Structure formats: structure tokens, C-alpha cells
Amino acid sequence: MSKNPDKYIPAFGVDRLAPLYDLIMPAVMRESTIKPHLVEQMGIKKGHRVLDLGCGTATLTILIKKAQPEAEVTGLDIDPKILEIARSKVARKGLSITLDQGLASELPYNDNSFDRVVSSLVFHHLTRENKVLAFKEIFRVIRPGGELHVADFGKPHNTLMYLISLFVRHFEETSDNINGLLPEMFRMAGFGDIEETARYMTINCTLSL
Ligand SMILES: C[S@@+](CC[C@H](N)C(=O)[O-])C[C@H]1O[C@@H](n2cnc3c(N)ncnc32)[C@H](O)[C@@H]1O
């Protein structure tokens, strides 16, 4: 039996919006600025094994593979509909990327499997309980010396972002992010050297790397 209920919040909150994801995201989340920055800070080297957790339509997964074609890149997502979109994008580009279905809180990988794990805009979809489980799972699958890189909603960094956060905090599972709790939750899962490297203004609130 699964440890967790097989429930999840899809990319735009409801299934039927999945086909619109790639049309809307670049406009609302500054995707063309933030995702390349995330890939750059990951410092991916030849031969690295990289996991994109909650890969969605695989936009970031594809950027990673293009940035370092000699890395072994895997994307994981729980939603079969979004994975279908991801698979056809990857096939169209002729890239060698593994796409797996699975839960962040129950990763289907052995201990110490990855040099880098990256996750973009996923943790605000997880309940606090599943965040805790997911962070422990990520810590388990990262090799010693490996790194986790995250882009997700963070503590508002100016008045405008604070005002937007008053609204956004009531959606999905964003409140732990907006209250600035993620760094401490990473620490409790075992991670060290936790650093906020960038903060972006978006129409949905501060986006932190
Ligand atoms: C907002 S989308 C982000 C997709 C992509 N990472 C990006 O940056 O565009 C969130 C993704 O997390 C996935 N997701 C939500 N809960 C999950 C879980 N418990 N385990 C794995 N994936 C999950 C959703 O299916 C969705 O594709």
C-alpha cells in the first residue's frame, strides 16, 4: 500500500488546463529569464545524473539537456496528462531524456542516484506533510556532495509582492513558501549550505531561487 494518498494538484490546479500550460507560463512566470538562471546555477557537468522533480511539460528538463548534452537527465511528474505533453515535446526535439511517473514523496530511485535535483514551482503544490516527505526523499536520492536547486514562491521581498501574497497565500499550498519556511524545512531534511541566490518579482508573488 502507498504511504501517501495518490492525490496531487495538477500544473494549473485543474486537469483541463494542462494543454494551455506552455502558452501561459512564459507570460506569467518570467520563464525565459528564470529557468535559464536556474540551469546556469546548477553547474551541470558531463556525466552528471540530474533529476527534474515535478517536470510538468519538461520545458526545464529540455533546457538542462540542451545545456549539458552529456548529462543523464530524468524528469519525474505524478500527472500522466502533463507527462504526455512532456513526452511529445522531448520526442519532437529528438532528445534522450527519461520521463517517469511518480510521487515527490515516494521517489522511485535508489539512494545516492543523482548529482543534481532541481524542482521548479512544485513544492507549493504539496501539503506540509508531503513537503516534509519529499525533502527527505530528495536528500536520500542525492549523492553526498550533490545539490538541490529550487525555484518556487518565497517570502515577499517588497511591498508590492507582499500585497500580492495576501491573495496568493490562499491558493494551493503556498502559505509555507510565502511564510519563508522552506529553508528551515530543507535544513530539517538534512541539507546544509542553504542559500537564496535570487528573488524575482512575478505577478503571482516573489519567486525565489
Ligand atoms: C506548476 S507545475 C510546474 C512544472 C514545471 N516544473 C515548471 O516549472 O514549469 C507543478 C507540477 O508539479 C506536479 N506535481 C504536483 N504534485 C506532485 C507530486 N506530489 N509529485 C510529483 N509531481 C507533482 C504537477 O503535476 C505539475 O506538473
The ligand as an SDF file (V2000), in Angstrom:
LIG
                    3D

 27 29  0  0  0  0  0  0  0  0999 V2000
    3.2540   24.3860  -11.6740 C   0  0  0  0  0  0  0  0  0  0  0  0
    3.7440   22.8510  -12.3510 S   0  0  0  0  0  0  0  0  0  0  0  0
    5.4890   23.1050  -12.6050 C   0  0  0  0  0  0  0  0  0  0  0  0
    6.0200   22.3240  -13.7670 C   0  0  0  0  0  0  0  0  0  0  0  0
    7.4580   22.5970  -14.1470 C   0  0  0  0  0  0  0  0  0  0  0  0
    8.3650   22.1630  -13.1040 N   0  0  0  0  0  0  0  0  0  0  0  0
    7.6580   24.0530  -14.4580 C   0  0  0  0  0  0  0  0  0  0  0  0
    8.4430   24.7190  -13.8160 O   0  0  0  0  0  0  0  0  0  0  0  0
    7.0260   24.5280  -15.4160 O   0  0  0  0  0  0  0  0  0  0  0  0
    3.7560   21.7420  -10.9600 C   0  0  0  0  0  0  0  0  0  0  0  0
    3.9710   20.3060  -11.3650 C   0  0  0  0  0  0  0  0  0  0  0  0
    4.1370   19.5270  -10.1820 O   0  0  0  0  0  0  0  0  0  0  0  0
    3.4870   18.2830  -10.3850 C   0  0  0  0  0  0  0  0  0  0  0  0
    3.1840   17.6840   -9.0780 N   0  0  0  0  0  0  0  0  0  0  0  0
    2.2640   18.1210   -8.1820 C   0  0  0  0  0  0  0  0  0  0  0  0
    2.2770   17.3420   -7.0930 N   0  0  0  0  0  0  0  0  0  0  0  0
    3.2220   16.3790   -7.3070 C   0  0  0  0  0  0  0  0  0  0  0  0
    3.6990   15.2750   -6.5560 C   0  0  0  0  0  0  0  0  0  0  0  0
    3.1990   15.0170   -5.3350 N   0  0  0  0  0  0  0  0  0  0  0  0
    4.6780   14.5090   -7.0600 N   0  0  0  0  0  0  0  0  0  0  0  0
    5.1850   14.7810   -8.3040 C   0  0  0  0  0  0  0  0  0  0  0  0
    4.7750   15.8080   -9.0730 N   0  0  0  0  0  0  0  0  0  0  0  0
    3.8090   16.6060   -8.5870 C   0  0  0  0  0  0  0  0  0  0  0  0
    2.2460   18.6340  -11.1940 C   0  0  0  0  0  0  0  0  0  0  0  0
    1.7140   17.5260  -11.8670 O   0  0  0  0  0  0  0  0  0  0  0  0
    2.8120   19.7080  -12.1420 C   0  0  0  0  0  0  0  0  0  0  0  0
    3.2430   19.1600  -13.3510 O   0  0  0  0  0  0  0  0  0  0  0  0
  1  2  1  0
  2  3  1  0
  2 10  1  0
  3  4  1  0
  4  5  1  0
  5  6  1  0
  5  7  1  0
  7  8  2  0
  7  9  1  0
 10 11  1  0
 11 12  1  0
 11 26  1  0
 12 13  1  0
 13 14  1  0
 13 24  1  0
 14 15  1  0
 14 23  1  0
 15 16  2  0
 16 17  1  0
 17 18  1  0
 17 23  2  0
 18 19  1  0
 18 20  2  0
 20 21  1  0
 21 22  2  0
 22 23  1  0
 24 25  1  0
 24 26  1  0
 26 27  1  0
M  CHG  2   2   1   9  -1
M  END
$$$$
